[in-house]
């Protein structure tokens, strides 16, 4: 009986950990970013990425929030040692800073992206 209960609890845990997150229509980009940060702090990276992706999907014209979400997704991949993916995402974010109206973008994500890329370059095996 204990094995059945343990298996049931495990299945509940796994399904909750990997299932899609719900984002009500009225949720703001700031709230989604906060939820993403909370999930990331708990090492629930799949959930965090879903929250950040919701920002880019639902609010593509709110460029400050989009840059934040794109950076956070790339940084999660960096923390997961998915360096090739992180490099591509960070370089895509940096490419935004070469487009017209780049002066409207938040500068901190350019700095943070360069820091992460430099760390990866310094460690040859990453």
Z-matrix of the N, CA and C atoms (Angstrom, degrees):
N
C 1 1.451
C 2 1.536 1 111.12
N 3 1.346 2 115.92 1 -41.34
C 4 1.463 3 119.02 2 178.47
C 5 1.519 4 111.64 3 -59.79
N 6 1.323 5 117.00 4 -37.87
C 7 1.466 6 120.43 5 179.93
C 8 1.519 7 110.83 6 -64.34
N 9 1.310 8 117.15 7 -37.43
C 10 1.463 9 120.97 8 179.46
C 11 1.520 10 109.84 9 -66.06
N 12 1.320 11 116.34 10 -45.02
C 13 1.469 12 120.68 11 179.35
C 14 1.528 13 110.01 12 -63.94
N 15 1.323 14 116.60 13 -44.48
C 16 1.465 15 120.00 14 179.34
C 17 1.526 16 110.58 15 -61.85
N 18 1.326 17 117.30 16 -42.51
C 19 1.464 18 120.90 17 178.64
C 20 1.522 19 110.37 18 -63.34
N 21 1.334 20 117.94 19 -43.03
C 22 1.450 21 121.74 20 179.44
C 23 1.531 22 110.51 21 -61.12
N 24 1.327 23 116.55 22 -45.86
C 25 1.463 24 120.27 23 179.23
C 26 1.528 25 111.17 24 -63.46
N 27 1.325 26 116.80 25 -40.43
C 28 1.460 27 120.35 26 177.59
C 29 1.526 28 110.69 27 -61.45
N 30 1.329 29 116.74 28 -45.21
C 31 1.466 30 120.35 29 179.96
C 32 1.522 31 111.12 30 -62.56
N 33 1.323 32 117.16 31 -39.51
C 34 1.460 33 120.82 32 177.29
C 35 1.522 34 110.71 33 -63.03
N 36 1.335 35 115.87 34 -43.55
C 37 1.454 36 120.54 35 -179.77
C 38 1.522 37 110.76 36 -62.88
N 39 1.318 38 117.18 37 -47.25
C 40 1.456 39 121.48 38 -177.51
C 41 1.523 40 110.55 39 -64.77
N 42 1.311 41 117.15 40 -42.64
C 43 1.462 42 118.85 41 -178.13
C 44 1.520 43 111.23 42 -68.23
N 45 1.307 44 117.80 43 -35.15
C 46 1.470 45 120.31 44 177.91
C 47 1.521 46 111.08 45 -70.94
N 48 1.314 47 116.00 46 -36.74
C 49 1.455 48 119.82 47 -175.64
C 50 1.519 49 112.72 48 -71.35
N 51 1.316 50 116.91 49 -29.43
C 52 1.456 51 117.65 50 -173.44
C 53 1.523 52 113.75 51 -112.94
N 54 1.308 53 117.62 52 -0.08
C 55 1.462 54 120.00 53 -178.21
C 56 1.505 55 112.45 54 -76.32
N 57 1.323 56 115.36 55 165.97
C 58 1.467 57 118.98 56 179.21
C 59 1.527 58 111.41 57 -68.98
N 60 1.303 59 115.65 58 146.50
C 61 1.461 60 120.45 59 177.82
C 62 1.520 61 108.56 60 -88.59
N 63 1.309 62 115.30 61 150.80
C 64 1.455 63 120.37 62 177.42
C 65 1.520 64 109.16 63 -98.19
N 66 1.321 65 114.66 64 134.48
C 67 1.454 66 120.32 65 178.07
C 68 1.528 67 108.20 66 -128.15
N 69 1.319 68 116.58 67 101.47
C 70 1.472 69 119.22 68 179.59
C 71 1.517 70 111.21 69 -56.42
N 72 1.308 71 116.35 70 150.24
C 73 1.473 72 122.36 71 -177.89
C 74 1.523 73 112.77 72 -53.56
N 75 1.323 74 117.34 73 -38.96
C 76 1.468 75 120.45 74 -174.54
C 77 1.532 76 113.42 75 -81.29
N 78 1.328 77 118.05 76 1.03
C 79 1.454 78 121.19 77 179.62
C 80 1.527 79 110.22 78 -65.68
N 81 1.324 80 116.02 79 134.45
C 82 1.464 81 121.54 80 -179.56
C 83 1.529 82 110.42 81 -86.20
N 84 1.325 83 117.69 82 161.46
C 85 1.467 84 119.51 83 175.89
C 86 1.529 85 111.82 84 -60.23
N 87 1.328 86 116.91 85 -38.46
C 88 1.469 87 119.53 86 178.93
C 89 1.525 88 111.51 87 -62.11
N 90 1.326 89 116.62 88 -39.61
C 91 1.465 90 120.40 89 179.39
C 92 1.528 91 110.00 90 -67.43
N 93 1.328 92 117.25 91 -41.26
C 94 1.464 93 120.15 92 178.58
C 95 1.527 94 111.17 93 -63.22
N 96 1.321 95 116.07 94 -40.47
C 97 1.470 96 119.70 95 178.05
C 98 1.522 97 109.92 96 -65.13
N 99 1.327 98 116.96 97 -41.39
C 100 1.461 99 120.16 98 177.26
C 101 1.525 100 110.90 99 -60.95
N 102 1.334 101 117.18 100 -44.66
C 103 1.464 102 121.08 101 178.45
C 104 1.529 103 110.67 102 -62.78
N 105 1.329 104 116.33 103 -39.05
C 106 1.462 105 120.27 104 176.73
C 107 1.518 106 111.97 105 -62.96
N 108 1.324 107 116.27 106 -41.77
C 109 1.464 108 120.16 107 179.46
C 110 1.527 109 111.02 108 -66.62
N 111 1.321 110 116.66 109 -39.90
C 112 1.466 111 120.28 110 178.35
C 113 1.525 112 110.54 111 -64.07
N 114 1.327 113 117.56 112 -42.67
C 115 1.464 114 121.11 113 178.41
C 116 1.527 115 110.49 114 -65.12
N 117 1.325 116 116.68 115 -42.39
C 118 1.461 117 120.80 116 179.18
C 119 1.523 118 111.23 117 -63.60
N 120 1.331 119 117.06 118 -40.16
C 121 1.468 120 120.98 119 178.00
C 122 1.524 121 112.05 120 -60.98
N 123 1.327 122 116.31 121 -25.91
C 124 1.476 123 122.00 122 178.85
C 125 1.527 124 111.42 123 -96.29
N 126 1.346 125 116.29 124 12.15
C 127 1.463 126 123.14 125 -178.50
C 128 1.524 127 112.94 126 60.92
N 129 1.310 128 116.97 127 26.83
C 130 1.464 129 122.26 128 175.25
C 131 1.521 130 107.04 129 -96.97
N 132 1.326 131 113.81 130 70.15
C 133 1.457 132 120.13 131 -170.80
C 134 1.524 133 113.49 132 -65.94
N 135 1.330 134 117.51 133 -37.05
C 136 1.467 135 119.30 134 179.01
C 137 1.528 136 110.78 135 -62.01
N 138 1.328 137 116.01 136 -42.49
C 139 1.462 138 119.89 137 177.91
C 140 1.521 139 110.54 138 -65.39
N 141 1.315 140 116.15 139 -43.84
C 142 1.468 141 120.15 140 -179.64
C 143 1.523 142 110.48 141 -58.60
N 144 1.317 143 116.32 142 -45.54
C 145 1.464 144 119.91 143 179.98
C 146 1.522 145 110.80 144 -61.52
N 147 1.326 146 117.04 145 -38.02
C 148 1.466 147 119.57 146 178.04
C 149 1.520 148 111.68 147 -63.02
N 150 1.323 149 117.22 148 -41.07
C 151 1.471 150 119.79 149 177.33
C 152 1.528 151 110.87 150 -64.10
N 153 1.334 152 116.34 151 -45.08
C 154 1.461 153 119.52 152 179.79
C 155 1.525 154 111.28 153 -65.22
N 156 1.323 155 116.46 154 -39.08
C 157 1.463 156 119.84 155 178.67
C 158 1.525 157 110.37 156 -64.77
N 159 1.330 158 116.70 157 -34.79
C 160 1.465 159 120.27 158 177.14
C 161 1.526 160 110.86 159 -61.73
N 162 1.316 161 117.10 160 -34.27
C 163 1.470 162 120.69 161 177.28
C 164 1.523 163 109.59 162 -62.33
N 165 1.327 164 116.56 163 -48.86
C 166 1.467 165 119.42 164 -176.93
C 167 1.529 166 111.44 165 -68.76
N 168 1.334 167 117.00 166 -31.70
C 169 1.465 168 120.84 167 -179.50
C 170 1.528 169 112.65 168 -76.32
N 171 1.335 170 115.93 169 -43.44
C 172 1.466 171 120.65 170 -173.51
C 173 1.529 172 113.97 171 -87.21
N 174 1.329 173 116.28 172 -25.39
C 175 1.466 174 120.00 173 -173.60
C 176 1.528 175 111.28 174 -131.80
N 177 1.331 176 118.57 175 54.41
C 178 1.469 177 119.97 176 -174.32
C 179 1.528 178 114.71 177 -64.52
N 180 1.314 179 117.86 178 -18.65
C 181 1.469 180 119.78 179 -179.69
C 182 1.524 181 113.01 180 -91.40
N 183 1.319 182 117.70 181 -8.83
C 184 1.468 183 120.84 182 178.37
C 185 1.533 184 107.46 183 -90.42
N 186 1.320 185 114.57 184 81.05
C 187 1.456 186 122.64 185 -167.06
C 188 1.531 187 113.52 186 -61.39
N 189 1.315 188 118.62 187 -34.19
C 190 1.472 189 119.88 188 176.86
C 191 1.520 190 110.33 189 -60.49
N 192 1.319 191 116.21 190 -46.10
C 193 1.464 192 121.27 191 -179.57
C 194 1.521 193 111.16 192 -68.36
N 195 1.318 194 117.18 193 -38.59
C 196 1.459 195 121.21 194 179.48
C 197 1.528 196 110.22 195 -64.46
N 198 1.320 197 117.11 196 -44.58
C 199 1.471 198 120.38 197 177.93
C 200 1.521 199 110.96 198 -61.56
N 201 1.311 200 116.45 199 -42.28
C 202 1.460 201 120.62 200 177.66
C 203 1.527 202 110.71 201 -60.56
N 204 1.318 203 116.81 202 -47.87
C 205 1.462 204 121.41 203 -178.50
C 206 1.535 205 111.04 204 -64.22
N 207 1.317 206 116.49 205 -43.31
C 208 1.469 207 119.70 206 179.70
C 209 1.531 208 110.93 207 -63.25
N 210 1.318 209 116.28 208 -41.60
C 211 1.466 210 119.03 209 178.14
C 212 1.533 211 110.39 210 -63.52
N 213 1.311 212 116.57 211 -45.69
C 214 1.465 213 120.51 212 -177.34
C 215 1.527 214 111.60 213 -62.42
N 216 1.327 215 117.55 214 -40.00
C 217 1.461 216 120.76 215 177.12
C 218 1.530 217 109.64 216 -61.82
N 219 1.322 218 116.62 217 -46.66
C 220 1.467 219 120.65 218 179.61
C 221 1.525 220 110.71 219 -62.56
N 222 1.321 221 116.92 220 -39.62
C 223 1.468 222 119.86 221 -178.62
C 224 1.522 223 111.35 222 -68.70
N 225 1.323 224 117.50 223 -34.51
C 226 1.469 225 120.16 224 174.57
C 227 1.526 226 109.38 225 -61.59
N 228 1.320 227 116.55 226 -44.87
C 229 1.465 228 119.22 227 178.39
C 230 1.528 229 110.93 228 -62.91
N 231 1.310 230 116.80 229 -36.48
C 232 1.472 231 120.77 230 175.22
C 233 1.530 232 110.27 231 -61.69
N 234 1.335 233 116.66 232 -47.05
C 235 1.467 234 120.20 233 179.83
C 236 1.528 235 111.45 234 -63.72
N 237 1.320 236 116.93 235 -30.38
C 238 1.459 237 121.42 236 178.88
C 239 1.529 238 112.01 237 -82.95
N 240 1.320 239 116.41 238 2.41
C 241 1.467 240 123.76 239 -179.01
C 242 1.526 241 112.12 240 63.76
N 243 1.315 242 115.80 241 29.33
C 244 1.466 243 121.79 242 172.16
C 245 1.530 244 106.51 243 -94.03
N 246 1.318 245 114.26 244 69.43
C 247 1.450 246 121.01 245 -168.37
C 248 1.529 247 113.62 246 -65.56
N 249 1.322 248 117.78 247 -38.23
C 250 1.467 249 119.19 248 179.75
C 251 1.529 250 110.93 249 -62.60
N 252 1.326 251 116.01 250 -43.54
C 253 1.466 252 120.64 251 178.94
C 254 1.524 253 109.80 252 -65.74
N 255 1.330 254 116.53 253 -45.59
C 256 1.467 255 121.05 254 -179.81
C 257 1.524 256 110.93 255 -59.52
N 258 1.347 257 116.87 256 -43.47
C 259 1.465 258 120.31 257 178.97
C 260 1.528 259 111.25 258 -59.70
N 261 1.322 260 115.95 259 -46.47
C 262 1.470 261 119.88 260 -179.80
C 263 1.524 262 110.77 261 -60.62
N 264 1.331 263 116.51 262 -44.85
C 265 1.462 264 120.39 263 -177.92
C 266 1.526 265 111.37 264 -67.74
N 267 1.317 266 117.13 265 -41.31
C 268 1.460 267 120.20 266 179.12
C 269 1.523 268 110.90 267 -66.24
N 270 1.330 269 116.92 268 -40.19
C 271 1.468 270 119.76 269 177.56
C 272 1.518 271 111.49 270 -66.82
N 273 1.326 272 117.39 271 -35.65
C 274 1.471 273 120.43 272 176.39
C 275 1.527 274 110.20 273 -64.88
N 276 1.325 275 116.06 274 -40.63
C 277 1.462 276 119.85 275 176.93
C 278 1.523 277 110.33 276 -63.37
N 279 1.323 278 116.58 277 -44.91
C 280 1.464 279 119.87 278 179.80
C 281 1.529 280 111.89 279 -64.17
N 282 1.319 281 117.45 280 -30.41
C 283 1.471 282 120.69 281 178.43
C 284 1.524 283 111.13 282 -62.27
N 285 1.312 284 117.51 283 -28.19
C 286 1.468 285 121.01 284 176.63
C 287 1.532 286 110.74 285 -59.26
N 288 1.326 287 116.10 286 -31.14
C 289 1.463 288 121.09 287 -176.95
C 290 1.534 289 112.54 288 -78.17
N 291 1.330 290 116.75 289 -0.99
C 292 1.464 291 121.61 290 175.94
C 293 1.520 292 111.46 291 -106.54
N 294 1.300 293 117.32 292 3.69
C 295 1.458 294 122.20 293 -178.20
C 296 1.531 295 110.37 294 -94.54
N 297 1.334 296 116.38 295 163.67
C 298 1.476 297 118.74 296 174.94
C 299 1.534 298 110.01 297 -57.23
N 300 1.268 299 117.09 298 148.93
C 301 1.465 300 124.74 299 -178.65
C 302 1.529 301 113.03 300 67.24
N 303 1.315 302 117.44 301 20.83
C 304 1.464 303 120.86 302 179.41
C 305 1.526 304 111.62 303 -60.96
N 306 1.336 305 116.31 304 -26.12
C 307 1.472 306 118.87 305 179.69
C 308 1.519 307 112.26 306 -65.04
N 309 1.326 308 117.35 307 -14.87
C 310 1.463 309 121.31 308 178.03
C 311 1.531 310 112.55 309 -83.51
N 312 1.325 311 116.61 310 -11.48
C 313 1.464 312 120.71 311 -178.15
C 314 1.524 313 110.66 312 -79.43
N 315 1.328 314 116.49 313 148.36
C 316 1.468 315 118.92 314 176.78
C 317 1.527 316 110.68 315 -68.08
N 318 1.307 317 115.86 316 127.61
C 319 1.460 318 121.26 317 -174.81
C 320 1.514 319 115.27 318 -69.22
N 321 1.325 320 117.40 319 -25.51
C 322 1.468 321 119.57 320 -174.98
C 323 1.526 322 112.94 321 -63.24
N 324 1.330 323 118.52 322 -31.22
C 325 1.459 324 119.72 323 -177.81
C 326 1.527 325 111.54 324 -75.15
N 327 1.311 326 116.11 325 -28.17
C 328 1.465 327 120.04 326 173.63
C 329 1.526 328 109.03 327 -65.53
N 330 1.315 329 116.36 328 -44.90
C 331 1.467 330 121.40 329 179.97
C 332 1.529 331 110.14 330 -64.39
N 333 1.332 332 117.19 331 -48.94
C 334 1.463 333 121.23 332 -178.16
C 335 1.525 334 111.85 333 -63.26
N 336 1.325 335 117.10 334 -40.36
C 337 1.466 336 120.66 335 178.76
C 338 1.526 337 110.40 336 -62.64
N 339 1.320 338 116.46 337 -42.86
C 340 1.466 339 119.85 338 178.66
C 341 1.523 340 111.62 339 -65.27
N 342 1.313 341 117.68 340 -38.18
C 343 1.470 342 120.81 341 177.58
C 344 1.527 343 110.35 342 -61.03
N 345 1.335 344 117.00 343 -47.50
C 346 1.464 345 120.71 344 -179.25
C 347 1.529 346 110.88 345 -63.84
N 348 1.326 347 117.13 346 -43.22
C 349 1.468 348 120.07 347 178.35
C 350 1.526 349 111.43 348 -62.96
N 351 1.330 350 116.65 349 -40.46
C 352 1.470 351 120.17 350 178.45
C 353 1.523 352 111.51 351 -64.95
N 354 1.330 353 117.53 352 -38.45
C 355 1.469 354 120.46 353 177.26
C 356 1.524 355 110.63 354 -63.39
N 357 1.326 356 116.58 355 -42.08
C 358 1.456 357 119.58 356 178.79
C 359 1.519 358 111.16 357 -65.86
N 360 1.320 359 117.34 358 -38.41
C 361 1.466 360 121.00 359 179.05
C 362 1.516 361 111.30 360 -67.34
N 363 1.322 362 116.68 361 -33.93
C 364 1.466 363 120.58 362 -179.10
C 365 1.525 364 112.01 363 -70.16
N 366 1.312 365 115.62 364 -28.36
C 367 1.471 366 120.63 365 178.61
C 368 1.516 367 108.20 366 -102.27
N 369 1.304 368 115.78 367 101.63
C 370 1.474 369 122.01 368 -172.80
C 371 1.528 370 113.14 369 -56.07
N 372 1.332 371 117.35 370 -34.01
C 373 1.464 372 119.69 371 -176.24
C 374 1.512 373 113.49 372 -83.36
N 375 1.301 374 117.70 373 4.40
C 376 1.467 375 119.97 374 176.17
C 377 1.478 376 106.48 375 -97.97
